[in-house]
Amino acid sequence: MLNYEKAYKLKKAGLDQITFSLDGVTDKVNDASRGTGSFRKTLNGIKNAKRVELSFTISFTLNKFNLDQSLLFVPFAENIGANSVGAQIIEKSGRAKKFWDEISITREEGLAAICEMFRRRPNIFIAISSRIKFKQFLNKFWNAGLELGDERCMGGLSNLMISSGGDISPCSLYTYQQNKKVKNLICDDFEEIKSFIDTKYLKFNQTVRKQAAQKFITCRNCKFSGLLYNPCPLANKFKIVKECEWVTRQEILLQDKILKSKLKCLIQPKNISQNRLIFYVKTQNKPLFLEISLSKFNKFFQAKNVKEIVSWFKETSATEKIVRFVCQLRSHGIIEIEKFRLPIFDQAVNLKYY
C-alpha cells in the first residue's frame, strides 16, 4: 500500500525507517501465507521507499511454507538494498490461530532455521525476536554479533500496537488475549490519547512487569535472570521458557561436538608481521586481521582435535575462549570445524531446508 506519494510524505514527516513483512523470497512461497499478489505489491512498496531514500527492514516470519528458504532471507534482503533483516518464529496468535495446522512449525525447527541463517557471518544488521539466551548462543557459536540489550516489557510505554483501524493497544500479545482488562483506544485527540496511555497503559505495564519478576522455572540459576531480562508472562503462561531449555541442551551438545572436531584451513593468511596475519574474506569488505603468529595458526591444524588445542593453554577459561575463537574463524569461512552441526540434525528430525 506504500505508493510514491505516501513514501514521500512519510520521509518528509521525519520517519527514518520502515519495515516490510515478507514470508518468502519468491511470490509462490510468500503468497501462500500472505495472499495472491502480496509479494509483487510489497516489492513495489520497497521500490517507492528506495525512491525517496527511506531506510527499510525486511521482516520474515518463519512458518511451514518458507522453512526451506530460511538460508535465502539474508542474501535476498542484501540484494534488494535493505538496511536490516528481522526474523521471528510464527506463534499461535491472531490470524495464525485459524490456519495453525497448515502453517505451524515447532519452536525447535524455527530456532534451528535461524541458526542456519548465520552459516556465514552476514554483512547486514539482523534482529532476532527471541530470548537473550538464544542470542548469546548465536553470538558464541555463529559470531552473529547480535545486540544483547534491555528486554524488559515496554508495552504501553515506548512500544504500542496500532491496528489498521486505528486502535491503540499496549502490545500485540495482549491484544489477542481473552478477558482483556485494558480496552483498546481509538481517538483523534492526541492529548486524550497521551492521558489514557500515561494512566491505563502505565498500570498495564506495571502489572506485566510485576508478573515477570516472579521466578520462572526455566530462569532458576540462569545468569540472564533479572530485572532486564524477565520473560513475558503473556507468552509464557506455564512459567517454562521452552526456547531457553532448548538452547541449554544444544549448547552442551554442540560444544562437545566442536571439542571432538579436527580443524581444516580453508583460507591461507598473509603474514604481515611477526604476530599478525591478514585474511581476505567474503563476509566483509575490509580485510580481517588476526593477532597471532603464522606458526601458531598452522599448529591448530596439526592437532588431533579442538580439545587437544585447549590442553595447550593453562587458563581455566581456555575451553570457552578457544571454542569462541574457532567459531569466529569458521563464521568467516577461514576454517572448517569437522563436526560443526546442530545436534538437532542428528536426531532424525526431518527439516526440508537442510
Sine and cosine of phi, psi and omega as CSV:
sin_phi,cos_phi,sin_psi,cos_psi,sin_omega,cos_omega
0.00,0.00,0.01,1.00,-0.04,-1.00
-1.00,0.01,1.00,-0.06,0.08,-1.00
-1.00,0.07,0.03,-1.00,-0.09,-1.00
-0.89,0.46,-0.67,0.74,-0.03,-1.00
-0.88,0.48,-0.71,0.70,0.01,-1.00
-0.91,0.42,-0.67,0.75,0.01,-1.00
-0.87,0.49,-0.67,0.74,0.00,-1.00
-0.90,0.44,-0.70,0.72,-0.01,-1.00
-0.91,0.42,-0.63,0.77,0.03,-1.00
-0.90,0.43,-0.67,0.74,0.02,-1.00
-0.90,0.44,-0.72,0.70,-0.01,-1.00
-0.91,0.41,-0.50,0.87,-0.02,-1.00
-0.97,0.26,-0.23,0.97,0.06,-1.00
0.93,-0.37,0.04,1.00,0.03,-1.00
-0.90,0.44,0.76,-0.66,-0.06,-1.00
-0.95,-0.31,-0.14,0.99,-0.01,-1.00
-0.32,-0.95,0.57,-0.82,0.01,-1.00
-0.66,-0.76,0.54,-0.84,-0.02,-1.00
-0.92,-0.38,0.74,-0.67,0.11,-0.99
-0.95,-0.30,0.75,-0.66,0.02,-1.00
-1.00,-0.08,0.80,-0.60,0.11,-0.99
-0.76,-0.65,0.52,-0.86,0.05,-1.00
-0.88,-0.47,0.39,0.92,0.05,-1.00
0.03,-1.00,0.25,-0.97,-0.01,-1.00
-0.98,-0.22,0.11,0.99,0.11,-0.99
-0.72,-0.69,0.40,-0.92,-0.02,-1.00
-0.90,0.44,-0.58,0.81,-0.03,-1.00
-0.88,0.47,-0.73,0.68,-0.04,-1.00
-0.96,0.28,-0.73,0.68,-0.02,-1.00
-0.87,0.49,-0.75,0.67,-0.10,-0.99
-0.95,0.33,-0.29,0.96,0.04,-1.00
-0.89,0.46,-0.51,0.86,0.01,-1.00
-0.94,-0.35,-0.38,0.92,-0.08,-1.00
-0.95,-0.31,-0.02,1.00,0.07,-1.00
0.98,-0.21,0.57,-0.82,-0.03,-1.00
-0.85,0.53,0.77,-0.64,0.05,-1.00
1.00,0.00,-0.18,0.98,-0.07,-1.00
-0.93,0.38,-0.55,0.84,-0.01,-1.00
-0.90,0.45,-0.74,0.67,-0.01,-1.00
-0.89,0.46,-0.68,0.73,-0.02,-1.00
-0.91,0.41,-0.63,0.78,0.00,-1.00
-0.92,0.39,-0.67,0.74,0.05,-1.00
-0.89,0.46,-0.56,0.83,0.05,-1.00
-0.93,0.38,-0.63,0.78,0.07,-1.00
-0.90,0.44,-0.64,0.77,0.05,-1.00
-0.89,0.46,-0.65,0.76,0.03,-1.00
-0.86,0.50,-0.66,0.75,0.01,-1.00
-0.94,0.35,-0.59,0.81,0.06,-1.00
-0.89,0.45,-0.66,0.75,0.01,-1.00
-0.92,0.38,-0.57,0.82,-0.01,-1.00
-0.89,0.47,-0.56,0.83,-0.01,-1.00
-0.99,-0.17,0.14,0.99,0.02,-1.00
0.87,0.50,0.72,0.70,0.07,-1.00
-0.99,-0.13,0.87,-0.49,-0.01,-1.00
-0.87,0.49,0.58,-0.81,-0.02,-1.00
-0.58,-0.81,0.44,-0.90,0.05,-1.00
-0.91,-0.42,0.55,-0.84,0.16,-0.99
-0.96,-0.27,0.82,-0.57,-0.02,-1.00
-0.93,-0.36,0.80,-0.60,0.01,-1.00
-0.92,-0.40,0.68,-0.73,0.14,-0.99
-0.94,-0.34,0.90,-0.44,-0.04,-1.00
-0.93,0.35,0.78,-0.62,0.04,-1.00
-0.54,-0.84,-0.08,-1.00,-0.09,-1.00
-0.90,0.44,-0.52,0.85,-0.06,-1.00
-0.95,0.31,-0.58,0.82,-0.15,-0.99
-0.93,-0.37,0.15,0.99,-0.06,-1.00
-0.84,0.54,-0.61,0.79,-0.02,-1.00
-0.98,0.17,0.01,1.00,0.07,-1.00
-0.96,-0.29,0.06,1.00,-0.13,-0.99
-0.86,0.51,-0.54,0.84,0.02,-1.00
-0.92,0.38,-0.32,0.95,-0.08,-1.00
-1.00,-0.08,-0.18,0.98,-0.07,-1.00
-0.84,0.55,-0.78,0.62,-0.06,-1.00
-0.92,0.40,-0.77,0.64,0.05,-1.00
-0.85,0.53,-0.62,0.79,0.01,-1.00
-0.89,0.47,-0.75,0.67,-0.01,-1.00
-0.89,0.46,-0.65,0.76,0.03,-1.00
-0.89,0.45,-0.66,0.75,-0.07,-1.00
-0.92,0.38,-0.49,0.87,-0.02,-1.00
-1.00,-0.10,0.09,1.00,0.13,-0.99
1.00,0.03,0.37,0.93,0.03,-1.00
-0.93,0.36,0.51,-0.86,0.04,-1.00
-1.00,0.09,-0.37,0.93,-0.02,-1.00
-0.31,-0.95,0.20,-0.98,0.02,-1.00
-0.79,-0.61,0.66,-0.75,0.11,-0.99
-0.89,-0.46,0.61,-0.79,0.01,-1.00
-0.66,-0.75,0.71,-0.70,0.10,-1.00
-0.60,-0.80,0.32,-0.95,-0.02,-1.00
-0.99,-0.16,0.69,-0.73,-0.06,-1.00
-0.84,0.54,0.65,-0.76,0.02,-1.00
-0.84,-0.55,0.40,-0.92,-0.06,-1.00
-0.99,0.15,0.97,0.23,0.03,-1.00
-0.50,-0.87,0.31,-0.95,0.02,-1.00
0.86,0.51,-0.64,-0.77,-0.05,-1.00
-0.91,0.41,-0.37,0.93,-0.03,-1.00
-0.89,0.45,-0.44,0.90,-0.01,-1.00
-0.86,0.52,-0.65,0.76,-0.08,-1.00
-0.92,0.40,-0.56,0.83,-0.08,-1.00
-0.92,-0.40,0.38,0.92,-0.16,-0.99
-0.83,0.55,-0.70,0.71,-0.03,-1.00
-0.90,0.43,-0.44,0.90,-0.04,-1.00
-1.00,0.07,-0.51,0.86,-0.16,-0.99
-0.88,-0.47,-0.13,0.99,-0.15,-0.99
-0.97,0.26,0.47,-0.88,0.19,-0.98
-0.74,-0.67,0.29,-0.96,0.05,-1.00
-0.97,0.25,0.40,-0.92,0.05,-1.00
-0.86,0.50,-0.61,0.79,-0.01,-1.00
-0.89,0.45,-0.67,0.74,0.04,-1.00
-0.88,0.47,-0.67,0.74,0.00,-1.00
-0.91,0.41,-0.67,0.74,0.01,-1.00
-0.90,0.44,-0.67,0.74,0.03,-1.00
-0.89,0.45,-0.64,0.77,0.02,-1.00
-0.90,0.44,-0.63,0.77,0.03,-1.00
-0.90,0.43,-0.65,0.76,0.06,-1.00
-0.85,0.53,-0.66,0.75,-0.01,-1.00
-0.92,0.39,-0.42,0.91,0.07,-1.00
-0.88,0.48,-0.42,0.91,-0.03,-1.00
-0.98,-0.20,0.46,0.89,0.01,-1.00
-0.81,0.59,-0.61,0.79,0.19,-0.98
-0.80,-0.61,0.57,-0.82,-0.05,-1.00
-0.87,0.49,0.85,-0.52,-0.04,-1.00
-0.97,0.25,0.46,-0.89,0.10,-1.00
-0.99,0.15,-0.33,0.95,-0.13,-0.99
-0.99,-0.12,0.49,-0.87,0.03,-1.00
-0.94,0.35,0.72,-0.70,-0.02,-1.00
-0.82,-0.57,0.72,-0.70,0.09,-1.00
-0.91,-0.42,0.78,-0.63,-0.02,-1.00
-0.91,-0.41,0.77,-0.63,0.06,-1.00
-1.00,0.07,1.00,-0.05,-0.07,-1.00
-0.35,-0.94,0.07,-1.00,0.07,-1.00
-0.96,0.29,0.41,-0.91,-0.05,-1.00
-0.90,0.44,-0.47,0.88,0.00,-1.00
-0.91,0.42,-0.60,0.80,0.04,-1.00
-0.94,0.34,-0.62,0.78,0.04,-1.00
-0.89,0.46,-0.67,0.75,0.02,-1.00
-0.90,0.43,-0.60,0.80,0.06,-1.00
-0.88,0.48,-0.71,0.71,0.04,-1.00
-0.91,0.41,-0.63,0.77,0.00,-1.00
-0.91,0.42,-0.63,0.77,-0.05,-1.00
-0.95,0.33,-0.77,0.64,-0.14,-0.99
-1.00,-0.07,-0.41,0.91,-0.04,-1.00
-0.90,-0.43,0.02,1.00,0.00,-1.00
0.80,0.60,0.69,0.73,-0.15,-0.99
-0.95,0.32,-0.44,0.90,0.01,-1.00
0.94,0.34,0.47,0.88,-0.01,-1.00
-0.97,0.23,0.56,-0.83,0.02,-1.00
-0.98,0.21,0.70,-0.72,0.03,-1.00
-0.94,-0.35,0.99,0.13,-0.11,-0.99
-0.97,-0.23,-0.15,-0.99,0.04,-1.00
-0.88,0.47,0.82,-0.57,-0.03,-1.00
-0.90,-0.44,0.37,0.93,0.08,-1.00
-0.91,0.42,0.43,-0.90,0.04,-1.00
-0.90,0.43,0.81,-0.58,0.06,-1.00
-0.91,-0.41,0.17,0.99,0.01,-1.00
-0.87,0.49,0.81,-0.58,-0.02,-1.00
1.00,0.01,-0.19,0.98,0.03,-1.00
-0.97,-0.25,-1.00,0.07,0.04,-1.00
-0.99,-0.10,-0.31,0.95,0.02,-1.00
-0.94,-0.33,0.76,-0.65,0.03,-1.00
-0.67,-0.74,0.42,-0.91,0.10,-0.99
-0.95,-0.30,0.77,-0.64,0.06,-1.00
-0.88,-0.48,0.86,-0.51,-0.04,-1.00
-0.98,0.19,0.16,-0.99,0.02,-1.00
-0.91,0.42,-0.34,0.94,0.03,-1.00
-1.00,-0.02,-0.06,1.00,0.04,-1.00
0.99,-0.17,-0.05,1.00,0.04,-1.00
-0.92,0.40,0.63,-0.78,0.05,-1.00
-0.92,-0.39,0.78,-0.63,0.05,-1.00
-0.71,-0.71,0.30,-0.95,-0.08,-1.00
-0.89,0.45,-0.61,0.79,0.01,-1.00
-0.24,-0.97,0.30,-0.95,-0.06,-1.00
-0.94,0.35,-0.59,0.80,0.01,-1.00
-0.88,0.47,-0.68,0.73,0.02,-1.00
-0.90,0.44,-0.64,0.77,-0.06,-1.00
-0.84,0.55,-0.59,0.80,-0.07,-1.00
-1.00,-0.08,0.13,0.99,0.07,-1.00
-0.99,0.13,0.49,-0.87,0.07,-1.00
-0.99,0.13,0.36,-0.93,0.04,-1.00
0.83,0.56,0.73,0.68,0.01,-1.00
-0.91,0.41,0.65,-0.76,-0.02,-1.00
-0.99,-0.14,-0.34,0.94,0.03,-1.00
-0.92,-0.39,0.94,-0.35,-0.06,-1.00
-0.96,0.29,0.43,-0.90,0.06,-1.00
-0.92,0.39,0.42,-0.91,-0.08,-1.00
-0.88,-0.48,0.73,-0.68,0.15,-0.99
-0.71,-0.70,0.83,-0.55,-0.10,-0.99
-0.27,-0.96,0.51,-0.86,0.01,-1.00
-1.00,-0.10,-0.15,0.99,-0.04,-1.00
-1.00,-0.03,0.92,-0.39,-0.07,-1.00
-0.87,0.49,-0.68,0.73,-0.03,-1.00
-0.89,0.45,-0.62,0.79,0.03,-1.00
-0.92,0.39,-0.64,0.76,0.05,-1.00
-0.89,0.47,-0.73,0.69,-0.03,-1.00
-0.89,0.46,-0.67,0.74,0.01,-1.00
-0.90,0.44,-0.67,0.75,0.00,-1.00
-0.90,0.44,-0.71,0.70,-0.01,-1.00
-0.90,0.43,-0.68,0.73,-0.04,-1.00
-0.91,0.41,-0.35,0.94,-0.01,-1.00
-0.96,-0.27,-0.93,0.36,-0.09,-1.00
-0.91,0.41,-0.70,0.72,-0.07,-1.00
-0.96,0.27,-0.47,0.88,0.09,-1.00
-0.90,0.43,-0.68,0.74,0.04,-1.00
-0.90,0.43,-0.62,0.78,0.05,-1.00
-0.86,0.51,-0.74,0.67,-0.05,-1.00
-0.91,0.42,-0.64,0.77,0.02,-1.00
-0.89,0.46,-0.61,0.79,0.03,-1.00
-0.91,0.41,-0.71,0.71,0.00,-1.00
-0.90,0.44,-0.70,0.72,-0.02,-1.00
-0.90,0.43,-0.58,0.81,0.02,-1.00
-0.91,0.41,-0.68,0.74,0.05,-1.00
-0.91,0.42,-0.62,0.79,-0.03,-1.00
-0.93,0.36,-0.43,0.90,-0.01,-1.00
-0.94,0.33,-0.31,0.95,0.04,-1.00
-0.94,0.35,0.65,-0.76,-0.07,-1.00
-0.92,0.40,0.83,-0.56,0.15,-0.99
-0.99,0.14,0.50,-0.87,0.01,-1.00
-0.84,0.54,-0.69,0.72,-0.03,-1.00
-0.91,0.41,-0.47,0.88,-0.15,-0.99
-1.00,0.07,-0.10,1.00,0.00,-1.00
-0.89,0.45,0.79,-0.62,0.02,-1.00
0.92,0.39,0.23,0.97,0.04,-1.00
-1.00,0.08,0.72,-0.70,-0.03,-1.00
-0.93,0.38,-0.29,0.96,0.00,-1.00
-1.00,-0.07,-0.02,1.00,0.00,-1.00
-0.96,0.27,0.76,-0.65,-0.02,-1.00
0.30,-0.95,-0.07,-1.00,-0.10,-0.99
-0.88,0.48,-0.50,0.86,-0.07,-1.00
-1.00,0.04,-0.23,0.97,-0.17,-0.99
-0.77,-0.64,0.34,0.94,-0.05,-1.00
-0.91,0.41,0.67,-0.74,0.04,-1.00
-0.92,0.40,0.42,-0.91,0.04,-1.00
-0.96,0.26,0.83,-0.55,-0.01,-1.00
-0.93,0.37,-0.37,0.93,0.03,-1.00
-0.96,0.28,-0.50,0.87,-0.03,-1.00
-1.00,-0.08,-0.18,0.98,-0.05,-1.00
-0.73,-0.69,0.93,0.38,-0.10,-1.00
-0.89,0.45,-0.49,0.87,-0.11,-0.99
-0.99,-0.10,0.19,0.98,0.05,-1.00
0.85,0.52,0.49,0.87,0.10,-0.99
-0.78,-0.63,0.82,-0.58,0.01,-1.00
-0.98,-0.19,0.99,-0.10,-0.10,-0.99
-0.85,0.53,-0.61,0.79,-0.02,-1.00
-0.85,0.52,-0.71,0.70,-0.02,-1.00
-0.93,0.38,-0.59,0.81,0.03,-1.00
-0.92,0.39,-0.60,0.80,0.06,-1.00
-0.89,0.45,-0.69,0.72,-0.01,-1.00
-0.88,0.48,-0.69,0.73,-0.01,-1.00
-0.85,0.53,-0.70,0.71,0.01,-1.00
-0.92,0.39,-0.73,0.69,-0.07,-1.00
-0.92,0.39,-0.58,0.81,-0.03,-1.00
-0.90,0.44,-0.70,0.72,0.00,-1.00
-0.89,0.45,-0.71,0.70,-0.05,-1.00
-0.94,0.35,-0.66,0.75,-0.03,-1.00
-0.93,0.37,-0.66,0.75,0.02,-1.00
-0.89,0.45,-0.63,0.78,0.04,-1.00
-0.89,0.46,-0.65,0.76,0.03,-1.00
-0.88,0.47,-0.70,0.72,-0.03,-1.00
-0.90,0.45,-0.70,0.72,-0.01,-1.00
-0.88,0.47,-0.47,0.88,0.00,-1.00
-1.00,-0.01,0.01,1.00,-0.08,-1.00
-1.00,-0.02,0.52,-0.86,0.16,-0.99
-1.00,-0.10,0.55,-0.84,-0.03,-1.00
-0.99,-0.12,0.54,-0.84,0.05,-1.00
-0.77,-0.64,0.74,-0.67,0.00,-1.00
-0.99,0.12,0.80,-0.61,0.00,-1.00
-0.96,-0.27,-0.48,0.87,0.00,-1.00
-0.80,-0.60,0.84,-0.54,0.03,-1.00
-0.98,0.18,0.75,-0.66,-0.01,-1.00
-0.99,0.14,0.23,-0.97,0.15,-0.99
-0.95,-0.31,0.73,-0.68,-0.04,-1.00
-1.00,0.06,0.94,-0.34,-0.05,-1.00
-0.98,-0.21,-0.23,0.97,0.11,-0.99
-0.32,-0.95,-0.01,-1.00,-0.09,-1.00
-0.87,0.50,-0.61,0.79,-0.05,-1.00
-0.78,-0.62,0.60,0.80,0.00,-1.00
-0.55,-0.84,0.78,-0.63,0.01,-1.00
-0.89,-0.47,0.43,-0.90,0.04,-1.00
-0.80,-0.59,0.68,-0.73,0.01,-1.00
-0.83,-0.56,0.63,-0.78,0.12,-0.99
-0.96,-0.26,0.94,-0.33,-0.13,-0.99
-0.89,-0.46,0.35,-0.94,-0.02,-1.00
-0.99,0.10,-0.21,0.98,-0.09,-1.00
-0.99,0.15,-0.18,0.98,0.04,-1.00
-0.44,-0.90,0.41,-0.91,-0.06,-1.00
-0.96,0.27,-0.57,0.82,-0.01,-1.00
-1.00,0.02,0.47,-0.88,0.06,-1.00
-0.88,0.47,0.42,-0.91,0.02,-1.00
-0.96,-0.27,0.79,-0.62,-0.02,-1.00
-0.97,-0.24,0.59,-0.81,-0.01,-1.00
-0.76,-0.65,0.82,-0.57,-0.02,-1.00
-1.00,0.09,0.99,0.16,-0.01,-1.00
-0.32,-0.95,0.49,-0.87,0.03,-1.00
-0.98,0.22,0.40,-0.92,-0.01,-1.00
-0.90,0.44,-0.61,0.79,0.00,-1.00
-0.90,0.43,-0.65,0.76,0.02,-1.00
-0.93,0.36,-0.62,0.79,0.03,-1.00
-0.89,0.46,-0.72,0.69,-0.01,-1.00
-0.92,0.39,-0.44,0.90,-0.01,-1.00
-0.90,0.43,-0.49,0.87,0.00,-1.00
-0.84,0.55,-0.57,0.82,-0.12,-0.99
-1.00,0.03,-0.05,1.00,0.09,-1.00
-1.00,-0.05,-0.28,0.96,-0.03,-1.00
-0.95,0.32,0.48,-0.88,0.02,-1.00
-0.89,0.45,-0.65,0.76,0.02,-1.00
-0.31,-0.95,0.03,-1.00,-0.03,-1.00
-0.91,0.41,-0.53,0.85,0.02,-1.00
-0.87,0.50,-0.61,0.80,0.03,-1.00
-0.92,0.39,-0.61,0.79,0.04,-1.00
-0.88,0.47,-0.68,0.73,0.02,-1.00
-0.85,0.52,-0.60,0.80,-0.06,-1.00
-0.92,0.40,-0.30,0.95,0.02,-1.00
-0.96,0.29,-0.29,0.96,-0.06,-1.00
-0.94,-0.33,0.60,-0.80,-0.06,-1.00
-1.00,-0.06,-0.16,0.99,-0.05,-1.00
-0.92,0.40,0.56,-0.83,0.04,-1.00
-0.93,0.36,-0.44,0.90,-0.01,-1.00
-1.00,-0.09,0.28,0.96,-0.08,-1.00
-0.87,0.48,-0.65,0.76,-0.02,-1.00
-0.86,0.50,-0.76,0.66,-0.01,-1.00
-0.87,0.49,-0.72,0.70,-0.06,-1.00
-0.92,0.40,-0.69,0.73,-0.04,-1.00
-0.93,0.36,-0.66,0.75,0.03,-1.00
-0.88,0.48,-0.71,0.70,0.04,-1.00
-0.88,0.48,-0.67,0.74,-0.07,-1.00
-0.90,0.44,-0.76,0.65,-0.03,-1.00
-0.93,0.36,-0.51,0.86,0.05,-1.00
-0.93,0.36,-0.58,0.82,0.06,-1.00
-0.91,0.42,-0.68,0.73,0.03,-1.00
-0.89,0.45,-0.65,0.76,0.01,-1.00
-0.90,0.44,-0.62,0.78,-0.06,-1.00
-0.89,0.45,-0.44,0.90,0.01,-1.00
-0.99,-0.10,0.05,1.00,0.01,-1.00
0.97,0.23,0.30,0.95,-0.01,-1.00
-0.98,0.20,-0.62,0.79,0.01,-1.00
-0.75,-0.66,0.21,-0.98,0.13,-0.99
-0.87,-0.50,0.75,-0.67,0.06,-1.00
-0.99,-0.17,0.89,-0.46,-0.19,-0.98
-0.70,0.71,-0.75,0.66,-0.12,-0.99
-0.92,-0.39,0.39,0.92,-0.02,-1.00
-0.95,0.32,0.98,-0.18,-0.01,-1.00
-0.31,-0.95,0.71,-0.70,-0.01,-1.00
-0.83,0.55,0.75,-0.66,0.01,-1.00
-0.82,0.57,-0.44,0.90,-0.02,-1.00
-0.86,0.50,-0.45,0.89,0.00,-1.00
-0.98,0.20,-0.20,0.98,0.04,-1.00
-0.99,-0.13,0.10,1.00,-0.08,-1.00
-0.94,-0.35,0.50,0.86,0.06,-1.00
0.82,0.58,0.59,0.81,0.08,-1.00
-1.00,0.02,0.83,-0.55,-0.06,-1.00
-1.00,0.04,0.99,-0.12,0.03,-1.00
-0.92,-0.39,0.90,-0.44,-0.13,-0.99
-0.87,0.50,-0.55,0.84,-0.18,-0.98
-0.96,0.26,-0.26,0.97,-0.10,-0.99
-1.00,0.09,0.00,0.00,0.00,0.00
